[in-house]
Amino acid sequence: MSSVIFNFGQHLPEVFVVFLASYLVWSLGLCMLIMLWRRRMFARDLLTILSGGVLAYFINAVIHLLVYRPRPFISFGVEPFINTAHLAGSFPSDHAALVFALATGYIFLDKKNGWFFYALAIFVSLGRVLAGVHFLGDSIVGAIIGICAAYLVRQYGLFFSAGRTS
């Protein structure tokens, strides 16, 4: 399935695939900051959301130490759309883990607008597969890790006690 998505990405405008894979994550972050700024508990909410991202990234770092999977562009023998570390493992996707942790953290605060960030997270993860830097499974596992990390932070107030709400 990853090769089908990657081959489809080869037929899309390169600028579009590069935007999804590399720059949409920054747009997501900026939009989230703007929407959070309007909230009364800006600092606490931001810290809660970022804590989920930090935990997701930490979990991925541990998995990267234990599991190595070459990136798809290496497996397919093609040039990637974006510059990325050739030697860094593909599994799981750090980008997917981060954006899904952020989106999940935000949806706990604002269910009505939070789905917007889930849509952006899906596009970021899909962009990474279209660009050939991740397999579909890498992005799916990264998304699961991000969702679980945000849930753990929310449920148990990991990293700081102010993040826990009842």
SVG drawing of the C-alpha trace seen along z (x, -y; Angstrom):
<svg xmlns="http://www.w3.org/2000/svg" viewBox="-18 -36 41 40">
<polyline fill="none" stroke="black" stroke-width="0.4" points="0.0,0.0 2.9,-2.4 4.3,-1.9 0.9,-2.8 0.7,-6.0 4.3,-6.9 3.7,-6.2 0.6,-8.4 2.7,-11.1 5.1,-11.0 2.2,-12.3 1.3,-15.2 3.0,-18.6 6.2,-18.3 5.6,-21.6 2.3,-20.2 3.9,-17.0 6.8,-19.0 4.4,-21.3 2.4,-18.4 5.5,-16.5 7.6,-19.4 5.8,-22.7 2.2,-21.8 3.5,-20.7 4.6,-24.3 1.3,-25.7 -0.5,-23.4 1.6,-24.6 1.1,-28.3 -2.7,-27.8 -2.8,-26.0 -0.9,-28.8 -3.3,-31.4 -6.3,-29.4 -4.8,-28.7 -3.8,-32.4 -7.5,-33.2 -8.1,-30.9 -7.9,-32.1 -5.5,-29.3 -3.1,-29.8 0.1,-28.8 -1.4,-25.7 -3.2,-24.5 -0.1,-25.0 2.1,-23.1 -0.4,-20.3 -0.4,-19.9 3.3,-20.2 3.9,-17.6 2.0,-15.1 4.2,-15.9 7.4,-15.5 6.2,-12.2 5.3,-10.9 8.8,-12.0 10.5,-10.2 8.5,-7.0 9.5,-7.1 13.2,-7.7 13.1,-4.5 11.6,-2.6 14.1,-3.9 16.9,-2.5 15.2,1.0 13.9,1.1 15.5,0.1 13.6,-0.1 15.2,-1.8 13.2,-4.7 11.0,-3.8 13.1,-5.9 16.0,-3.7 14.0,-0.5 12.5,-1.7 15.8,-3.1 14.5,-6.5 15.3,-10.1 13.1,-11.5 11.0,-14.6 12.5,-16.1 15.8,-16.1 15.8,-13.7 18.4,-11.7 19.2,-8.7 20.5,-6.7 17.7,-7.5 15.1,-4.8 11.7,-5.2 9.7,-3.4 7.7,-5.0 7.1,-8.4 8.1,-11.2 6.1,-13.7 2.9,-11.6 3.5,-11.1 4.0,-14.8 1.0,-16.1 -1.4,-13.5 -0.2,-14.2 -0.8,-18.0 -4.2,-17.4 -5.3,-15.0 -4.2,-17.4 -6.1,-20.2 -9.3,-18.2 -9.4,-17.6 -9.7,-21.4 -12.0,-22.2 -13.9,-19.3 -15.7,-21.7 -12.5,-23.0 -10.1,-20.2 -11.1,-18.1 -9.5,-20.7 -6.1,-19.7 -6.8,-16.0 -7.4,-16.7 -4.1,-18.6 -2.4,-15.7 -3.7,-13.2 -2.4,-15.4 1.0,-15.7 1.2,-12.0 0.0,-11.3 2.5,-13.8 5.3,-11.9 4.2,-8.7 3.6,-10.5 7.2,-12.0 8.6,-8.5 10.2,-9.1 7.8,-6.8 5.8,-3.7 2.1,-3.9 2.6,-1.7 5.2,-4.1 2.7,-6.9 -0.1,-4.8 2.0,-3.6 3.3,-7.2 -0.3,-8.4 -1.2,-5.8 1.8,-6.7 0.9,-10.4 -2.8,-9.8 -1.8,-7.6 0.9,-10.0 -1.6,-12.9 -4.1,-10.7 -1.6,-9.7 -0.7,-13.3 -4.3,-14.3 -5.4,-11.4 -2.4,-11.2 -1.0,-14.7 2.4,-13.5 5.2,-16.1 3.3,-18.5 0.2,-18.4 -1.6,-21.4 -2.2,-19.4 -4.6,-17.1 -8.2,-18.1 -11.3,-16.2"/>
</svg>
